[in-house]
Amino acid sequence: MKIKNQKRNTKAKDLAFEYGVSIATVKKYYSQDREDYEQEAAARRKQAFELRQKGLAWKDVADSMNATIDAVKSLAKRYKQQDKNQI
């Protein structure tokens, strides 16, 4: 029986310890659907790209997205490579 698929806020290791099951079991029952993950990832890439297009510095983009500077640079780069061409 799979639980409603949604992103976990707690680490799989912590849930496994709490319920006395393996980490693999937690991942199996509490995993996020691939489709949901892809939509979330595409939205993050687009957000990083659009914030940068508005003239924000990489540091400001990173702070607003709660990520590192290198992470948001990568997100924006991937948006240009993958998502922008599909529109």
Secondary structure as the mmCIF struct_conf table of DSSP 4:
data_model
#
loop_
_struct_conf.conf_type_id
_struct_conf.id
_struct_conf.beg_label_comp_id
_struct_conf.beg_label_asym_id
_struct_conf.beg_label_seq_id
_struct_conf.end_label_comp_id
_struct_conf.end_label_asym_id
_struct_conf.end_label_seq_id
HELX_LH_PP_P HELX_LH_PP_P1 LYS A 2 ASN A 5
BEND BEND1 ASN A 9 THR A 10
HELX_RH_AL_P HELX_RH_AL_P1 ALA A 12 TYR A 19
TURN_TY1_P TURN_TY1_P1 GLY A 20 GLY A 20
HELX_RH_AL_P HELX_RH_AL_P2 ILE A 23 TYR A 30
HELX_LH_PP_P HELX_LH_PP_P2 SER A 31 ASP A 33
HELX_RH_AL_P HELX_RH_AL_P3 ARG A 34 GLN A 53
TURN_TY1_P TURN_TY1_P2 LYS A 54 GLY A 55
HELX_RH_AL_P HELX_RH_AL_P4 TRP A 58 MET A 65
TURN_TY1_P TURN_TY1_P3 ASN A 66 ASN A 66
BEND BEND2 ALA A 67 ALA A 67
HELX_RH_AL_P HELX_RH_AL_P5 ILE A 69 ARG A 78
HELX_RH_PI_P HELX_RH_PI_P1 TYR A 79 ASP A 83
HELX_RH_3T_P HELX_RH_3T_P1 LYS A 84 GLN A 86
#
